[in-house]
Amino acid sequence: MNLWIRLLWLLLTARKRGHLDLPRESSLLRFRVWPHDLDLSFHLNNGRYLTLMDLGRLDVMVRSGLWREVLRHKWTPIASAITIRFQRELRPFQKFRLETKLLCWDASLVVMEQIFIVDGGVRDGQVAARALFKGGLYDRNDRKFVEIARLMSLLGVSEISPPATPEVEAFLHADDRLKQAGRV
């Protein structure tokens, strides 16, 4: 239930956070660790990180204007791969922020970085977790991913993708290897 409340909050407050100019601007959402977010070790559950990351990516789509196109065309957001590195725990009632940034893209998929940052207290500004996400928008009618060039055009963006960093290259390579291993 709490995720529905966070989703509703995200949608109701998107206008207040303003338009997001992709690919230059990042989404920044603020959260607090609530008791229902905890695991048996009394810190933010590792699965909850992934769920909150969904909200960060949704905020990017809503505030950039892409979400209207997603709804209009009935496209489905699809996560192809995610890797996350946990660095510091987030304890009960700890405030934190989630930064979501578009890093690069190819013909049909984007790579985003999502960073969980401690917000306040003695650890203010410290990174709690860092993740890389690969995914795209799937058109069920055409049975393929929507071309990123089309999405960028809908947003009025004419930029080409920045080059992938070594970390992104390693992430994409590991994902490709895992995909190949699943076909054996």
Secondary structure, DSSP 8 states (H G I E B T S, - for coil): -HHHHHHHHHHHHHHHH----TTT--EEEEEE--GGGB-TTSSB-HHHHHHHHHHHHHHHHHHHTHHHHHHHHT-EEEEEEEEEEE-S---TT-EEEEEEEEEEE-SS-EEEEEEEEE-SSTTTT-EEEEEEEEEEEEETTTTEE--HHHHHHHTT---------HHHHHHHHHHHHHHHHTT-
